[in-house]
Amino acid sequence: MNNEIVVPQHVAIIPDGNRRWAKDKGEDPWVGHQVAADNLEHIMRRAQDHGVKYLTLWGSSRENLMKRPIREKAELLRIYSEYFKRLMSSEEIIERGVRIHVLGRWRETFPAQLVKLFERGIQETARHTEFHLTLCLDYSGDDEMLGAINKILASQDYGEDVTPQILKAHLMTRDLPPVDYLIRTGGEPHLSVGFMMWDIANAQLYFTEMMCPDFDADAFEASLTEYAERARRHGA
C-alpha cells in the first residue's frame, strides 16, 4: 500500500472577500487587504514546508484596479510595496531558494518606484530554484490570452499551425507549470476574467466560504489535506 501523501506541485490562490470582510467589521476596505497580505506570507511558508514548489497569488485584476476608488488603489499599492520589502529583506528568500515572478501589466501602470522594487526582486532571485512565488498584479487572464494570440499572429508565418507549446511560450505564465490546485476564498464558487485559463484546464478546484483575511496557514493546510484525498482520474 502506498502511504505517500499527494502534494500539488503548483497551487494558485484567488484571494476573494477582503472588502466584504472589512465591511462586516466596520473597517476600511484596505484593512482587509492588509490582513490578507499578512496571511499570505504565512501560507507561503506552509506551502514550502509541505513540498509545494509553485505558489501563485492573484493580487489584483486589471478590472479591479480600474474600478476601485483612488484612495483604495493607493492603499493597495502601499500594501504591495510593504509586502515586497518584507519579502526581499527576509533571510528565508535565500535560505529557502525562493524565486519571485510578477505577472501582469504592472510595469505599465504602477508607480516607477514600485516597478523598480519589483524588478530588483525578480533579478536578485532569478537563480533560485527551490520554490517559485508568483504575484499576479494588474492581471487578467482574458488580457493574457489576447496578448499571446496577438504575439503569435505577429510572429507566425501565414498558415502555420499553432501548437500548445507555441501558445504556452507566448503566455505570461510561460515559465510556470500547469496549475494542479486552484483555491478561491470568499464563498463565491466561480472563476474570474479567465484567470490563468490555459494553466488551470486540468486543475482541481477548491472553494471555501472563508473570506481571504480568515484563510490562514492552517486553513491552507486543510485544503492540502483535501487535495490529497481526492481521486485523480483525468477523465478515466
Backbone bond lengths (Angstrom), bond angles and torsions (degrees), N, CA, C in turn:
res aa  C-N    CA-C-N  psi(-1)  N-CA   C-N-CA  omega(-1)  CA-C   N-CA-C  phi
1 M - - - 1.467 - - 1.530 109.64 -
2 N 1.302 117.98 133.18 1.463 123.11 -178.98 1.523 109.58 -91.65
3 N 1.374 115.96 111.71 1.455 120.75 -178.27 1.527 112.22 -97.46
4 E 1.311 116.61 9.96 1.463 119.90 -178.77 1.530 110.06 -65.66
5 I 1.316 116.09 132.09 1.466 121.50 179.88 1.524 109.24 -78.62
6 V 1.321 116.21 129.43 1.463 121.29 179.75 1.527 108.87 -81.29
7 V 1.319 116.05 124.47 1.467 121.87 -179.34 1.527 108.46 -120.53
8 P 1.325 118.75 130.96 1.464 119.83 176.98 1.527 110.23 -67.08
9 Q 1.331 115.81 137.03 1.459 119.37 177.78 1.529 111.00 -71.54
10 H 1.345 116.11 -40.72 1.464 121.07 -175.04 1.524 109.00 -126.59
11 V 1.328 115.85 117.63 1.464 122.55 177.29 1.527 108.57 -112.51
12 A 1.321 116.73 132.02 1.464 122.02 175.25 1.527 108.37 -118.14
13 I 1.332 116.47 141.40 1.462 121.10 -177.92 1.527 110.58 -125.08
14 I 1.343 115.18 127.61 1.463 121.96 169.20 1.524 105.88 -98.83
15 P 1.335 117.98 103.44 1.472 121.16 -172.39 1.524 112.46 -87.31
16 D 1.318 116.16 82.07 1.465 120.83 -174.67 1.528 110.73 -95.23
17 G 1.335 115.87 154.23 1.454 121.81 171.97 1.513 115.41 105.23
18 N 1.323 118.38 4.46 1.470 120.29 -178.10 1.528 112.32 -60.80
19 R 1.328 116.10 -46.30 1.466 120.05 -176.01 1.533 111.05 -70.20
20 R 1.337 116.75 -39.75 1.465 119.64 178.84 1.531 111.02 -65.68
21 W 1.324 116.14 -39.52 1.466 121.34 177.41 1.527 110.09 -59.73
22 A 1.339 115.55 -46.70 1.465 119.86 -179.25 1.530 111.13 -64.85
23 K 1.332 116.92 -41.23 1.469 121.07 -179.76 1.521 110.84 -61.77
24 D 1.344 116.29 -42.88 1.466 120.33 179.81 1.524 111.86 -61.71
25 K 1.316 116.61 -26.74 1.463 121.21 -178.58 1.527 112.52 -98.94
26 G 1.350 116.04 4.46 1.448 119.85 179.39 1.511 113.91 71.32
27 E 1.333 116.34 25.25 1.454 121.82 -178.09 1.524 110.81 -106.36
28 D 1.331 115.81 164.57 1.458 120.76 173.43 1.528 109.19 -68.75
29 P 1.339 117.86 151.31 1.471 120.92 -176.67 1.526 114.05 -53.71
30 W 1.340 116.54 -36.98 1.467 118.60 -175.31 1.526 113.10 -70.63
31 V 1.325 117.37 -15.57 1.464 119.05 174.01 1.526 109.49 -64.71
32 G 1.333 115.99 -40.59 1.467 119.85 176.03 1.515 111.60 -63.11
33 H 1.338 116.88 -41.74 1.462 120.38 178.30 1.528 110.73 -61.44
34 Q 1.329 116.42 -40.93 1.464 120.78 -178.28 1.528 111.54 -64.74
35 V 1.323 116.63 -47.51 1.468 120.54 -179.62 1.525 110.32 -63.09
36 A 1.325 116.45 -40.41 1.471 120.25 178.74 1.522 110.83 -62.65
37 A 1.332 117.11 -41.93 1.464 120.76 179.26 1.526 110.85 -62.32
38 D 1.337 116.22 -40.91 1.468 119.76 178.16 1.531 110.56 -62.70
39 N 1.335 116.82 -42.11 1.464 121.02 177.75 1.519 112.22 -61.25
40 L 1.321 116.31 -41.74 1.456 120.35 -175.46 1.526 111.91 -64.76
41 E 1.330 117.46 -27.51 1.464 119.92 174.58 1.525 110.33 -62.53
42 H 1.339 116.95 -43.34 1.464 121.25 179.46 1.528 110.79 -69.33
43 I 1.326 116.42 -36.38 1.464 120.39 178.21 1.517 110.55 -63.12
44 M 1.328 117.44 -39.62 1.460 120.56 178.78 1.528 110.62 -58.12
45 R 1.331 116.80 -45.28 1.467 120.14 -179.89 1.536 110.99 -64.76
46 R 1.329 115.95 -42.55 1.468 119.55 -179.00 1.533 110.24 -64.94
47 A 1.319 116.69 -38.67 1.466 120.26 177.62 1.522 110.55 -59.72
48 Q 1.322 116.54 -45.87 1.462 120.10 178.54 1.524 111.31 -62.23
49 D 1.318 116.57 -42.64 1.463 120.68 -178.69 1.520 111.95 -60.09
50 H 1.336 116.73 -29.96 1.468 120.75 -177.61 1.524 112.86 -94.80
51 G 1.319 117.96 1.58 1.454 119.98 174.46 1.508 116.01 95.83
52 V 1.340 117.74 6.07 1.465 120.19 173.00 1.528 107.81 -66.90
53 K 1.321 117.31 136.61 1.470 121.21 -176.87 1.529 112.94 -101.66
54 Y 1.330 116.63 -26.44 1.469 121.24 -177.31 1.531 108.48 -131.94
55 L 1.330 115.86 127.50 1.457 121.07 175.59 1.524 108.05 -128.24
56 T 1.336 115.52 120.84 1.463 121.16 -179.07 1.520 109.50 -114.68
57 L 1.332 116.14 127.76 1.462 122.51 -177.16 1.520 109.74 -119.33
58 W 1.326 116.81 128.41 1.463 120.72 178.52 1.519 108.53 -90.39
59 G 1.332 115.91 106.96 1.455 120.60 -177.70 1.514 113.51 -81.28
60 S 1.336 116.93 -42.81 1.472 119.81 -178.98 1.520 110.03 -161.63
61 S 1.316 115.89 142.60 1.460 120.74 175.98 1.519 109.33 -90.74
62 R 1.305 117.04 162.54 1.466 121.48 175.41 1.525 109.90 -61.22
63 E 1.331 114.76 -40.89 1.454 120.56 -176.79 1.529 111.29 -65.17
64 N 1.343 116.13 -42.68 1.460 119.65 -179.18 1.524 111.87 -63.83
65 L 1.318 116.67 -42.35 1.457 119.78 -178.22 1.530 111.45 -66.01
66 M 1.342 116.51 -29.78 1.460 119.18 179.20 1.528 111.74 -76.79
67 K 1.349 116.90 -30.14 1.462 120.76 -173.22 1.521 114.19 -93.92
68 R 1.329 118.15 -24.17 1.451 120.74 -174.12 1.535 111.87 -71.24
69 P 1.341 117.21 148.75 1.470 120.98 176.65 1.522 111.10 -58.31
70 I 1.321 116.48 152.89 1.466 122.05 -176.29 1.530 111.25 -57.02
71 R 1.328 117.57 -43.63 1.465 120.23 -178.60 1.520 111.19 -61.38
72 E 1.329 116.69 -41.91 1.462 119.64 -179.44 1.526 111.17 -66.89
73 K 1.325 116.88 -39.93 1.468 119.64 177.55 1.522 110.58 -62.83
74 A 1.334 116.71 -40.73 1.462 120.45 178.76 1.526 110.90 -62.28
75 E 1.334 116.07 -40.86 1.464 119.47 179.26 1.530 111.31 -68.42
76 L 1.330 116.55 -37.03 1.461 120.13 176.29 1.526 111.08 -60.12
77 L 1.324 116.30 -45.34 1.465 120.52 179.47 1.528 110.85 -63.91
78 R 1.319 116.44 -36.48 1.464 119.96 176.18 1.531 110.48 -63.42
79 I 1.321 116.87 -43.42 1.466 121.26 179.55 1.524 110.17 -63.69
80 Y 1.330 117.35 -43.04 1.468 119.91 177.31 1.519 110.58 -57.72
81 S 1.338 115.96 -44.44 1.461 120.80 -178.09 1.525 110.76 -63.62
82 E 1.326 117.24 -47.18 1.463 121.19 -179.14 1.523 111.00 -64.12
83 Y 1.335 116.35 -43.38 1.458 121.08 -179.78 1.521 110.51 -60.85
84 F 1.329 115.77 -45.19 1.454 120.30 -176.25 1.530 111.22 -69.07
85 K 1.327 116.87 -37.73 1.467 119.92 177.89 1.524 110.74 -64.19
86 R 1.336 117.36 -42.15 1.471 120.50 176.10 1.515 110.81 -62.10
87 L 1.313 114.97 -42.02 1.455 120.59 -179.67 1.529 110.71 -59.96
88 M 1.325 115.86 -47.76 1.462 120.67 -175.52 1.525 112.45 -72.20
89 S 1.330 117.90 -25.08 1.465 120.33 179.67 1.526 112.17 -87.79
90 S 1.306 117.52 -6.73 1.459 121.85 -178.87 1.527 110.99 -78.43
91 E 1.326 115.88 132.86 1.463 120.46 177.33 1.524 111.41 -66.34
92 E 1.338 116.18 -20.61 1.464 120.15 -178.83 1.525 112.08 -63.06
93 I 1.326 116.92 -28.77 1.461 119.95 179.58 1.524 110.03 -57.74
94 I 1.325 116.06 -40.97 1.460 120.56 179.02 1.516 110.75 -81.84
95 E 1.332 116.39 -47.54 1.465 120.87 -176.43 1.523 112.20 -60.11
96 R 1.332 116.23 -38.23 1.462 120.53 -176.97 1.525 112.89 -97.85
97 G 1.312 117.17 2.01 1.466 120.69 176.13 1.513 113.60 62.71
98 V 1.342 116.60 45.63 1.464 120.96 -176.23 1.531 110.36 -84.10
99 R 1.309 115.64 126.15 1.467 121.14 172.88 1.524 108.50 -102.54
100 I 1.320 116.28 134.22 1.462 121.70 -177.35 1.525 110.53 -104.25
101 H 1.329 115.96 130.56 1.462 123.52 172.65 1.528 107.43 -120.13
102 V 1.320 117.64 142.37 1.463 121.37 174.91 1.526 107.57 -130.21
103 L 1.332 116.33 116.37 1.462 121.73 -177.00 1.512 110.87 -107.42
104 G 1.334 116.95 154.72 1.450 121.91 176.87 1.520 112.11 121.76
105 R 1.328 114.83 -166.54 1.470 121.21 -177.52 1.528 112.32 -97.77
106 W 1.317 117.21 18.95 1.466 121.54 -174.04 1.529 113.29 -57.66
107 R 1.316 117.70 -31.68 1.471 119.26 179.34 1.530 111.35 -63.31
108 E 1.330 116.36 -29.54 1.467 121.24 -177.42 1.527 112.79 -85.76
109 T 1.316 117.55 -25.65 1.465 119.71 -167.65 1.526 114.99 -120.32
110 F 1.329 118.98 -19.02 1.453 120.48 -177.24 1.530 110.73 -85.86
111 P 1.328 118.32 157.21 1.462 121.88 177.35 1.535 111.60 -57.84
112 A 1.319 116.58 147.53 1.470 121.73 -175.06 1.525 112.09 -56.33
113 Q 1.335 117.05 -38.25 1.466 120.43 -178.68 1.522 111.23 -63.70
114 L 1.339 116.27 -39.11 1.459 120.78 -179.37 1.528 110.14 -72.58
115 V 1.310 116.96 -39.93 1.466 121.13 176.72 1.529 109.81 -59.17
116 K 1.319 116.01 -43.90 1.466 120.87 179.62 1.530 110.86 -61.76
117 L 1.319 116.93 -40.11 1.466 121.74 178.51 1.521 110.88 -63.09
118 F 1.337 116.78 -46.74 1.462 120.78 178.94 1.529 111.21 -62.34
119 E 1.324 115.70 -43.98 1.468 119.80 -179.18 1.530 110.70 -60.44
120 R 1.319 116.35 -40.16 1.470 119.70 179.44 1.528 110.12 -63.35
121 G 1.341 116.57 -43.56 1.450 119.84 179.63 1.523 112.50 -62.75
122 I 1.327 116.40 -40.73 1.469 121.03 178.67 1.526 110.42 -63.34
123 Q 1.323 116.45 -46.06 1.467 120.87 -177.36 1.524 112.55 -68.19
124 E 1.338 116.92 -42.01 1.462 120.27 -175.63 1.525 112.87 -71.52
125 T 1.324 117.45 -20.43 1.475 119.95 -179.67 1.530 112.60 -108.71
126 A 1.319 117.26 8.18 1.469 121.29 -172.57 1.528 113.31 -60.60
127 R 1.322 117.84 -25.22 1.466 120.88 -178.29 1.531 113.07 -93.51
128 H 1.313 117.11 -3.77 1.466 120.23 179.91 1.531 109.95 -76.61
129 T 1.326 115.91 144.08 1.469 119.28 -173.08 1.531 114.76 -133.50
130 E 1.336 117.94 -7.34 1.459 119.81 -173.21 1.525 112.98 -74.85
131 F 1.331 116.53 -35.28 1.465 120.72 -175.56 1.515 108.46 -150.40
132 H 1.335 116.03 138.89 1.461 121.40 -177.90 1.520 109.72 -116.33
133 L 1.328 115.96 116.09 1.455 122.04 176.10 1.520 108.60 -104.94
134 T 1.330 116.32 119.69 1.464 121.35 -178.56 1.521 109.72 -115.74
135 L 1.333 115.73 128.85 1.460 122.20 175.95 1.525 108.31 -109.69
136 C 1.316 117.32 127.13 1.465 122.15 177.32 1.525 107.91 -101.40
137 L 1.327 115.98 109.68 1.464 121.78 -174.48 1.517 110.12 -125.71
138 D 1.325 115.91 133.04 1.465 121.05 -171.91 1.534 108.50 50.23
139 Y 1.322 114.49 52.22 1.473 122.57 -172.42 1.520 110.37 -124.45
140 S 1.318 116.20 140.88 1.460 121.53 163.94 1.520 108.27 -142.10
141 G 1.326 115.58 144.31 1.452 120.20 -178.75 1.514 112.67 -65.36
142 D 1.339 116.92 -35.60 1.462 120.33 177.29 1.526 110.26 -59.70
143 D 1.328 115.61 -45.31 1.455 121.02 179.74 1.531 110.76 -64.19
144 E 1.318 116.03 -40.41 1.470 120.12 178.97 1.527 111.07 -62.21
145 M 1.332 117.17 -46.31 1.459 120.52 -177.73 1.526 111.86 -66.88
146 L 1.318 117.20 -43.41 1.465 120.33 178.09 1.531 111.09 -62.98
147 G 1.333 116.01 -38.86 1.459 119.76 177.40 1.512 111.69 -63.09
148 A 1.337 117.09 -41.96 1.459 120.82 179.11 1.525 111.00 -64.11
149 I 1.326 117.13 -42.60 1.470 120.95 -179.81 1.520 110.56 -62.70
150 N 1.317 116.75 -43.56 1.466 119.85 179.59 1.527 112.05 -65.05
151 K 1.316 117.44 -37.12 1.462 120.84 177.07 1.527 111.00 -65.66
152 I 1.324 115.86 -39.65 1.463 119.87 178.70 1.525 110.55 -65.73
153 L 1.328 116.59 -43.42 1.464 120.46 178.84 1.528 111.22 -60.03
154 A 1.321 116.38 -34.78 1.460 120.58 -178.21 1.522 112.71 -78.08
155 S 1.338 117.06 -20.37 1.462 119.78 -173.86 1.523 114.40 -111.05
156 Q 1.333 118.13 -21.49 1.459 121.46 -176.74 1.530 111.26 -86.00
157 D 1.326 114.83 149.11 1.463 119.79 171.57 1.521 109.28 -74.75
158 Y 1.337 116.71 148.48 1.461 121.64 -178.76 1.526 109.73 -58.86
159 G 1.327 116.46 130.83 1.453 122.20 178.03 1.510 114.30 87.49
160 E 1.313 117.94 -7.63 1.463 120.79 179.67 1.523 109.92 -73.50
161 D 1.325 116.48 135.47 1.458 120.89 -179.32 1.525 111.29 -67.72
162 V 1.331 114.46 142.05 1.467 120.61 173.55 1.524 107.79 -98.02
163 T 1.304 116.59 116.53 1.461 122.09 -178.91 1.531 110.04 -94.57
164 P 1.331 116.80 163.34 1.469 118.84 174.98 1.530 112.04 -56.38
165 Q 1.326 116.19 -35.13 1.463 120.10 -179.63 1.534 111.12 -66.55
166 I 1.330 116.04 -39.66 1.470 119.84 179.13 1.522 110.57 -66.64
167 L 1.337 116.52 -43.21 1.460 119.74 179.21 1.527 110.74 -61.44
168 K 1.327 116.30 -47.64 1.461 120.24 -179.39 1.522 111.14 -59.50
169 A 1.316 117.65 -38.56 1.460 122.03 -178.07 1.523 112.64 -64.73
170 H 1.342 117.24 -19.64 1.460 120.97 -178.83 1.534 113.01 -103.28
171 L 1.325 117.04 1.88 1.454 121.08 177.13 1.530 110.87 -85.10
172 M 1.325 116.50 157.45 1.462 120.14 174.10 1.526 110.95 -61.86
173 T 1.326 116.38 -26.66 1.462 122.10 -176.52 1.518 113.17 -90.78
174 R 1.327 117.74 19.33 1.466 120.75 -173.40 1.527 113.78 -58.04
175 D 1.328 118.13 -25.70 1.459 121.01 -179.30 1.526 113.16 -92.69
176 L 1.325 116.98 3.53 1.461 121.34 -177.67 1.519 110.91 -112.14
177 P 1.338 118.34 148.01 1.464 121.10 174.90 1.524 110.30 -77.76
178 P 1.325 117.97 169.12 1.470 120.20 176.42 1.531 110.97 -57.73
179 V 1.312 115.97 152.41 1.467 121.19 178.00 1.529 108.88 -77.94
180 D 1.335 116.98 130.47 1.462 121.93 176.51 1.525 111.65 -89.65
181 Y 1.343 116.42 -32.19 1.462 120.40 -171.33 1.523 108.45 -144.48
182 L 1.328 115.44 120.02 1.465 121.28 178.60 1.521 108.85 -109.84
183 I 1.323 116.24 122.69 1.458 122.68 -178.93 1.531 108.79 -110.90
184 R 1.326 116.38 130.88 1.459 120.37 173.53 1.522 109.35 -125.76
185 T 1.313 115.59 125.01 1.456 120.49 176.27 1.529 109.63 -91.47
186 G 1.330 116.90 174.52 1.463 120.34 171.07 1.505 116.33 98.49
187 G 1.338 118.77 -2.08 1.457 120.65 172.57 1.513 116.76 76.61
188 E 1.331 118.12 10.46 1.463 120.29 178.03 1.529 108.45 -117.32
189 P 1.339 117.20 101.80 1.469 121.88 -171.91 1.526 113.90 -78.62
190 H 1.317 115.70 73.33 1.464 119.64 177.00 1.516 108.81 -150.55
191 L 1.331 116.63 168.43 1.453 122.24 175.54 1.527 108.65 -96.65
192 S 1.322 116.98 171.63 1.463 120.44 -175.73 1.521 110.92 -136.02
193 V 1.335 115.78 134.25 1.472 125.03 177.06 1.531 113.00 31.40
194 G 1.317 115.31 49.60 1.461 120.61 172.37 1.511 115.34 62.98
195 F 1.327 118.02 32.81 1.462 121.23 -175.58 1.529 111.86 -50.74
196 M 1.330 116.17 115.60 1.470 123.29 177.24 1.531 111.44 46.34
197 M 1.324 116.23 44.68 1.471 120.65 -168.29 1.524 113.55 -56.95
198 W 1.330 117.91 -36.06 1.469 119.83 179.88 1.521 110.43 -72.76
199 D 1.316 116.28 -36.53 1.463 121.19 -171.41 1.520 113.84 -84.93
200 I 1.328 118.47 -16.12 1.470 119.76 179.90 1.522 112.24 -101.37
201 A 1.319 117.54 11.42 1.465 121.32 -174.41 1.527 112.81 -54.92
202 N 1.333 118.02 -36.18 1.459 121.33 -178.63 1.527 112.44 -117.09
203 A 1.316 116.54 19.55 1.464 120.43 -177.34 1.524 111.72 -76.62
204 Q 1.322 115.56 147.25 1.453 121.35 166.60 1.530 107.77 -75.52
205 L 1.329 117.61 142.60 1.460 121.94 -177.39 1.526 110.26 -110.60
206 Y 1.328 114.94 140.69 1.463 120.68 179.75 1.524 107.97 -134.80
207 F 1.334 116.67 116.26 1.454 121.69 178.71 1.529 108.76 -112.86
208 T 1.311 116.10 131.37 1.454 120.34 179.32 1.528 110.40 -123.95
209 E 1.333 116.05 146.54 1.454 121.66 177.24 1.529 111.59 -71.04
210 M 1.318 117.60 -18.65 1.464 120.75 -178.57 1.522 111.23 -62.00
211 M 1.326 116.16 135.78 1.451 120.45 168.94 1.530 107.92 -71.64
212 C 1.310 116.56 152.55 1.457 119.09 -174.01 1.536 113.71 -55.59
213 P 1.341 120.17 -40.57 1.465 118.51 179.09 1.526 113.84 -61.49
214 D 1.339 117.68 -20.51 1.464 121.58 177.65 1.532 112.24 -93.75
215 F 1.318 116.37 -10.57 1.470 120.51 -177.72 1.534 107.87 -85.90
216 D 1.329 115.00 90.89 1.462 120.14 -175.48 1.527 111.26 -96.99
217 A 1.333 116.28 -170.85 1.459 120.74 -176.32 1.527 111.90 -62.72
218 D 1.340 117.12 -35.26 1.467 119.93 178.75 1.525 110.96 -67.21
219 A 1.340 116.64 -40.47 1.467 120.06 177.28 1.528 110.12 -65.14
220 F 1.322 116.60 -38.32 1.467 120.38 176.83 1.522 110.08 -62.55
221 E 1.323 116.84 -43.73 1.466 120.15 179.08 1.528 110.91 -61.57
222 A 1.321 117.29 -38.47 1.467 121.02 177.33 1.526 110.86 -62.71
223 S 1.340 116.62 -36.02 1.472 119.30 177.93 1.524 110.89 -67.29
224 L 1.331 117.15 -35.02 1.465 120.29 176.59 1.524 111.22 -66.08
225 T 1.324 115.94 -36.32 1.469 120.04 177.30 1.523 110.30 -62.64
226 E 1.331 116.73 -42.78 1.467 119.36 178.17 1.521 111.06 -63.99
227 Y 1.331 116.95 -40.45 1.470 120.07 177.94 1.527 110.53 -57.04
228 A 1.330 116.09 -44.29 1.460 120.61 -177.39 1.524 112.00 -64.13
229 E 1.322 116.48 -25.72 1.472 120.87 -177.43 1.520 113.06 -87.10
230 R 1.316 118.05 -11.69 1.461 120.34 -177.35 1.524 111.62 -81.31
231 A 1.312 115.55 142.19 1.467 120.26 175.51 1.532 108.64 -75.84
232 R 1.324 116.83 137.04 1.458 122.07 -179.84 1.524 108.25 -109.09
233 R 1.342 116.57 95.55 1.460 120.44 -174.54 1.519 113.61 -100.66
234 H 1.355 118.46 -25.25 1.465 123.00 -178.06 1.531 112.19 50.99
235 G 1.335 115.25 44.57 1.459 119.89 174.97 1.512 114.49 88.02
236 A 1.338 117.61 -1.54 1.468 119.99 -177.55 1.533 110.30 -75.45
